[in-house]
Amino acid sequence: MNISDQLLLFVASFLANWFSALSGGGAGLIQFPMLIFLGLPFGVALATHKVASVALGLGATVRHLNENTLDRRFSLIILGAGLPGVVLGASVILKIPPSYAQFALGVLTMGLGIYSVFKPQLGLEHSPRNREGRALIGGIAGLFFIGFLNGSITSGTGLFLTMWLIHRFGLDYKRAVAYTLILCGLFWNGTGAIVLGMIGKIAWDWMPALLLGSVTGGYLGSHFAITKGNQFIKRAFEIITILIGLKLIIA
């Protein structure tokens, strides 16, 4: 790649991951289509995007760990339930035509934003629930399904995890976004990148600009979200989910 292409990749990656760190997902809205636009085949772009998304998790982790908001037991539940779904989704996505799944994902993603708009108090207070027994099993099933989406579909699946943590487990937006960026960004996306790298191909020469944009965008977006608080993150989540949903539907 020439210098102008690397610069374009950096700017796109920075913006995508800055917005993603604000709302708890959605970096693929800008970053993944940009890779295809610049010439990567779908499968290569998917694997390359997954690797770059791990850098988003790294940048966000550096900032969010200073807040000490993650519970170890609950983190292990999210990882244990979601990672098998990620592996399964990443193993089958390159064999499935993406058009129907993309349309359905667009409708569901836009629905997340609309649902949040009509629930003014959703995610503004931290009130943990459904952490034991049968209620926890239902939550684990949802985490597995979202993990499958994360492994198979590129755009916006972190937003599903953010909303599930709020709706099912009672987290506020700030905590839900922290769990999503760290556990989904680092571990779910890292697992998906490994699986896709084993069965596909990664464009390593595209990585310098993508990784730099992902780390800096993730860190600065997380810092901005933490300083602004739950109401701001809620609005960012609603705007980005609706935009992503429309983009996926009309693509």
C-alpha positions, -999 to +999 in steps of 0.1 A: +000+000+000+012+036-007+013+063+019-020+079+010-038+046+013-022+040+047-033+075+058-068+069+046-069+036+066-056+053+097-082+080+096-111+056+089-098+032+116-095+060+142-130+074+135-145+039+135-129+029+168-135+063+185-172+060+178-172+024+188-155+032+221-182+058+228-212+034+223-199-001+229-195-014+194-200-006+157-164-001+144-172-023+115-196+003+101-167+022+087-136+000+090-148-032+073-164-016+042-133+006+038-111-025+036-133-039+008-134-006-009-096-004-010-095-038-027-095-067-001-117-097-009-146-103+016-129-131+036-095-113+038-112-081+048-132-099+075-101-116+091-081-084+088-108-063+105-110-089+133-073-085+141-076-047+140-106-049+163-084-065+190-064-033+191-096-014+198-100-036+228-064-030+239-068+008+237-101+008+255-087-016+282-059+007+291-084+035+298-112+015+314-090-006+338-082+026+356-119+028+365-119-007+381-155-014+370-152-051+360-163-080+383-141-110+379-169-137+382-192-119+358-163-114+333-157-152+333-193-158+327-193-135+296-161-152+283-172-187+290-206-182+274-195-161+244-163-177+232-178-210+220-203-190+200-175-169+185-156-200+174-187-215+159-197-183+141-162-177+127-160-213+115-191-211+093-193-175+081-170-179+051-193-206+038-226-186+041-238-159+016-240-128+039-268-108+023-298-122+042-280-123+075-268-087+069-304-075+063-317-092+094-288-078+115-296-043+102-332-046+114-322-059+148-294-034+152-317-004+144-343-019+168-317-017+196-314+020+192-352+026+188-358+005+219-333+025+239-349+058+227-383+047+240-368+036+274-355+069+288-342+055+320-326+024+305-290+020+314-287+051+335-287+033+369-266+003+378-288-024+393-273-059+389-297-088+384-301-123+369-267-135+381-279-168+396-299-200+388-323-202+359-322-165+352-284-167+347-289-197+323-311-176+301-285-148+301-258-173+292-278-185+262-281-149+250-243-144+254-237-175+234-259-163+206-243-129+206-209-145+205-220-165+174-230-132+158-197-117+167-178-145+151-199-145+119-211-109+113-188-080+112-207-048+119-222-038+152-223-070+171-206-054+201-237-032+204-258-064+210-236-073+239-238-038+254-276-039+252-279-075+265-257-066+295-280-036+302-314-052+296-307-087+310-281-081+337-290-046+349-257-028+341-256+009+334-242+021+300-207+030+313-202-005+328-217-023+299-195-005+274-164-013+295-173-051+296-180-050+258-148-032+248-125-053+270-140-088+269-155-086+234-128-063+220-099-083+233-110-119+239-140-124+216-125-106+186-091-121+193-106-156+192-124-148+160-093-134+145-073-166+153-100-189+138-104-167+106-066-165+103-064-203+104-090-209+077-085-177+057-059-150+051-050-118+069-035-087+050-006-081+074+008-053+053-024-033+060-020-036+097+002-007+108-023+020+100-053-001+112-037-010+145-025+026+152-060+039+144-077+012+165-055+017+196-057+055+196-093+057+187-103+031+213-083+049+241-095+084+233-131+074+227-132+055+260-117+085+278-143+108+263-172+084+272-160+080+308-158+118+313-192+124+298-211+097+317-242+075+311-265+099+295-240+108+268-231+072+262-268+063+259-273+089+232-242+078+213-254+042+215-288+052+201-275+073+172-248+047+162-272+017+163-298+034+142-271+045+116-256+011+115-289-006+111-299+017+082-265+011+066-268-027+068-304-026+054-297-004+024-262-018+016 
